[in-house]
Amino acid sequence: MDIGIGLAAIGAGLAIGISAIGTGIAQSRIGTAGVGALAEKPELIGVVILLIALPETMVILGFAVAALILMSGGG
């Protein structure tokens, strides 16, 4: 196994892992604020659901970057 392939695998793992951690932090803060907003105005449920789902695109982009790294073959 070549060192380039191993480093590419580490880079792909970091791309997904760091984006997932960022998404988790963002969703926790948005969820907390969303629950507070829903307690005051229940009609905001659609907006809150959208705002909670929005950070998930970071993980999708992290997955795309990881796939590009792995498809390049590490070299």
Residue frames as a rotation matrix with the C-alpha (Angstrom) as fourth column:
MET 1
0.582 0.813 0.000 0.00
0.813 -0.582 0.000 0.00
0.000 0.000 -1.000 0.00
ASP 2
-0.269 -0.665 0.697 1.39
0.669 -0.650 -0.361 3.34
0.693 0.369 0.619 -1.05
ILE 3
-0.680 -0.049 -0.731 1.62
0.656 -0.486 -0.578 6.22
-0.328 -0.872 0.363 1.44
GLY 4
-0.941 0.335 -0.050 -0.41
-0.318 -0.822 0.472 8.42
0.117 0.460 0.880 -0.93
ILE 5
-0.285 0.873 -0.396 -3.39
0.079 0.433 0.898 6.08
0.955 0.225 -0.192 -0.72
GLY 6
-0.211 0.149 -0.966 -3.22
0.942 0.296 -0.160 6.06
0.262 -0.943 -0.203 3.07
LEU 7
-0.860 -0.147 -0.489 -3.02
0.309 -0.912 -0.269 9.84
-0.406 -0.382 0.830 3.25
ALA 8
-0.760 0.649 -0.018 -5.93
-0.340 -0.375 0.862 10.13
0.553 0.662 0.506 0.82
ALA 9
-0.107 0.729 -0.676 -8.00
0.540 0.614 0.576 7.85
0.835 -0.303 -0.459 3.07
ILE 10
-0.439 -0.103 -0.893 -7.12
0.870 -0.297 -0.394 9.97
-0.225 -0.949 0.220 6.11
GLY 11
-0.983 0.055 -0.177 -8.05
-0.097 -0.967 0.238 13.13
-0.158 0.251 0.955 4.20
ALA 12
-0.489 0.856 -0.168 -11.37
-0.104 0.134 0.985 11.63
0.866 0.500 0.023 3.13
GLY 13
-0.087 0.428 -0.900 -12.14
0.872 0.469 0.139 10.62
0.481 -0.773 -0.414 6.71
LEU 14
-0.692 -0.225 -0.686 -11.30
0.578 -0.742 -0.339 14.10
-0.433 -0.632 0.643 7.96
ALA 15
-0.923 0.374 0.091 -13.49
-0.202 -0.672 0.712 15.68
0.328 0.639 0.696 5.28
ILE 16
-0.082 0.941 -0.327 -16.52
0.174 0.337 0.926 13.75
0.981 0.019 -0.191 6.46
GLY 17
-0.077 0.022 -0.997 -15.69
0.948 0.312 -0.066 13.79
0.310 -0.950 -0.045 10.17
ILE 18
-0.852 -0.300 -0.429 -15.01
0.441 -0.852 -0.281 17.50
-0.281 -0.429 0.859 10.54
SER 19
-0.759 0.638 0.132 -18.06
-0.344 -0.565 0.750 18.45
0.553 0.523 0.648 8.48
ALA 20
0.011 0.780 -0.626 -20.21
0.421 0.565 0.710 16.13
0.907 -0.271 -0.322 10.61
ILE 21
-0.364 -0.199 -0.910 -18.92
0.929 -0.142 -0.340 17.70
-0.062 -0.970 0.237 13.83
GLY 22
-0.996 -0.020 -0.088 -19.64
0.010 -0.994 0.111 21.18
-0.090 0.109 0.990 12.48
THR 23
-0.452 0.888 -0.082 -23.12
-0.186 -0.004 0.982 20.13
0.872 0.459 0.167 11.47
GLY 24
-0.028 0.421 -0.907 -23.81
0.799 0.555 0.233 18.67
0.601 -0.718 -0.352 14.90
ILE 25
-0.692 -0.282 -0.665 -22.74
0.650 -0.643 -0.404 21.87
-0.314 -0.712 0.628 16.62
ALA 26
-0.938 0.346 0.015 -24.84
-0.289 -0.807 0.515 24.00
0.190 0.479 0.857 14.27
GLN 27
-0.262 0.899 -0.352 -27.92
0.049 0.377 0.925 21.79
0.964 0.225 -0.143 14.60
SER 28
-0.258 0.163 -0.952 -27.72
0.937 0.283 -0.206 21.78
0.236 -0.945 -0.226 18.38
ARG 29
-0.839 -0.094 -0.536 -27.71
0.293 -0.908 -0.299 25.58
-0.459 -0.408 0.789 18.52
ILE 30
-0.791 0.599 -0.123 -30.38
-0.442 -0.422 0.792 25.95
0.422 0.681 0.599 15.86
GLY 31
-0.285 0.698 -0.657 -32.52
0.433 0.705 0.562 23.32
0.855 -0.124 -0.503 17.58
THR 32
-0.508 0.039 -0.861 -32.31
0.844 -0.178 -0.506 25.11
-0.173 -0.983 0.058 20.91
ALA 33
-0.894 0.165 -0.416 -33.28
-0.186 -0.982 0.010 28.43
-0.407 0.086 0.909 19.37
GLY 34
-0.705 0.644 -0.297 -36.00
-0.265 0.149 0.953 26.72
0.658 0.751 0.065 17.33
VAL 35
-0.327 0.584 -0.743 -37.64
0.804 0.585 0.105 25.18
0.496 -0.563 -0.661 20.36
GLY 36
-0.632 0.056 -0.773 -37.65
0.533 -0.693 -0.486 28.57
-0.562 -0.719 0.408 22.06
ALA 37
-0.887 0.311 -0.341 -39.23
-0.456 -0.709 0.538 30.17
-0.074 0.633 0.771 18.99
LEU 38
-0.552 0.706 -0.444 -41.83
0.090 0.580 0.810 27.40
0.829 0.407 -0.384 18.74
ALA 39
-0.522 0.352 -0.777 -42.78
0.853 0.188 -0.487 27.91
-0.025 -0.917 -0.398 22.39
GLU 40
-0.618 0.249 -0.746 -43.69
0.054 -0.933 -0.356 31.50
-0.784 -0.261 0.563 21.57
LYS 41
-0.018 0.579 -0.815 -45.03
-0.901 -0.363 -0.238 31.08
-0.434 0.730 0.529 18.01
PRO 42
-0.084 0.010 0.996 -46.12
-0.010 1.000 -0.011 27.53
-0.996 -0.011 -0.084 17.06
GLU 43
0.878 0.478 0.016 -46.81
0.021 -0.005 -1.000 28.63
-0.477 0.879 -0.014 13.46
LEU 44
0.380 -0.823 -0.423 -43.03
-0.914 -0.405 -0.032 28.78
-0.145 0.398 -0.906 12.83
ILE 45
0.451 -0.188 0.873 -42.73
-0.190 0.935 0.299 24.98
-0.872 -0.301 0.386 12.66
GLY 46
0.895 -0.079 0.440 -42.00
0.436 0.367 -0.822 24.93
-0.096 0.927 0.363 8.92
VAL 47
0.686 -0.672 0.278 -39.25
-0.450 -0.692 -0.564 27.52
0.572 0.262 -0.778 9.19
VAL 48
0.322 -0.565 0.759 -37.66
-0.864 0.153 0.480 25.75
-0.388 -0.810 -0.439 12.15
ILE 49
0.645 -0.059 0.762 -37.65
0.176 0.982 -0.073 22.40
-0.744 0.181 0.643 10.33
LEU 50
0.893 -0.325 0.312 -36.01
0.273 -0.161 -0.948 24.05
0.359 0.932 -0.055 7.32
LEU 51
0.517 -0.724 0.456 -33.37
-0.740 -0.646 -0.186 25.74
0.430 -0.241 -0.870 9.48
ILE 52
0.390 -0.367 0.845 -32.57
-0.578 0.617 0.535 22.47
-0.717 -0.696 0.028 11.26
ALA 53
0.718 -0.055 0.694 -32.17
0.433 0.816 -0.383 20.61
-0.545 0.575 0.610 7.95
LEU 54
0.959 -0.277 -0.050 -30.05
-0.224 -0.643 -0.732 23.30
0.171 0.714 -0.679 6.28
PRO 55
0.261 -0.939 0.224 -26.70
-0.910 -0.162 0.382 22.54
-0.323 -0.304 -0.896 8.00
GLU 56
0.460 -0.039 0.887 -26.97
0.014 0.999 0.037 18.94
-0.888 -0.004 0.460 6.80
THR 57
0.993 -0.117 0.012 -25.70
0.004 -0.068 -0.998 20.16
0.117 0.991 -0.067 3.42
MET 58
0.338 -0.927 0.162 -22.25
-0.941 -0.331 0.073 20.53
-0.015 -0.177 -0.984 5.01
VAL 59
-0.029 -0.315 0.949 -22.09
-0.358 0.889 0.284 16.77
-0.933 -0.332 -0.139 5.52
ILE 60
0.787 0.355 0.505 -23.23
0.330 0.449 -0.830 16.18
-0.521 0.820 0.236 1.95
LEU 61
0.838 -0.535 -0.102 -20.47
-0.446 -0.567 -0.693 18.47
0.313 0.626 -0.714 0.69
GLY 62
0.058 -0.817 0.573 -17.96
-0.908 0.195 0.371 16.72
-0.415 -0.542 -0.731 2.97
PHE 63
0.298 0.127 0.946 -19.04
0.085 0.984 -0.159 13.41
-0.951 0.128 0.282 1.48
ALA 64
0.987 0.077 0.138 -18.61
0.145 -0.095 -0.985 14.79
-0.062 0.993 -0.105 -2.04
VAL 65
0.481 -0.876 0.031 -15.10
-0.858 -0.478 -0.189 16.02
0.181 0.064 -0.981 -1.21
ALA 66
-0.031 -0.469 0.883 -14.24
-0.613 0.706 0.353 12.64
-0.789 -0.531 -0.310 0.32
ALA 67
0.646 0.323 0.691 -15.50
0.294 0.731 -0.616 10.86
-0.704 0.601 0.378 -2.79
LEU 68
0.937 -0.340 -0.077 -13.40
-0.236 -0.459 -0.856 13.10
0.256 0.821 -0.511 -5.01
ILE 69
0.179 -0.908 0.379 -10.33
-0.968 -0.095 0.231 12.46
-0.174 -0.408 -0.896 -2.87
LEU 70
0.013 -0.137 0.990 -10.84
-0.273 0.952 0.136 8.70
-0.962 -0.272 -0.025 -2.97
MET 71
0.837 0.356 0.415 -11.58
0.281 0.370 -0.885 8.65
-0.469 0.858 0.210 -6.70
SER 72
0.722 -0.635 -0.274 -8.36
-0.679 -0.575 -0.456 10.48
0.132 0.515 -0.847 -7.46
GLY 73
0.754 -0.366 -0.546 -6.52
0.208 0.921 -0.330 7.44
0.623 0.135 0.770 -6.16
GLY 74
0.886 -0.384 -0.261 -4.33
0.218 -0.152 0.964 9.26
-0.409 -0.911 -0.051 -3.66
GLY 75
-0.008 -0.966 0.257 -1.64
0.838 0.134 0.529 9.99
-0.546 0.220 0.809 -6.15
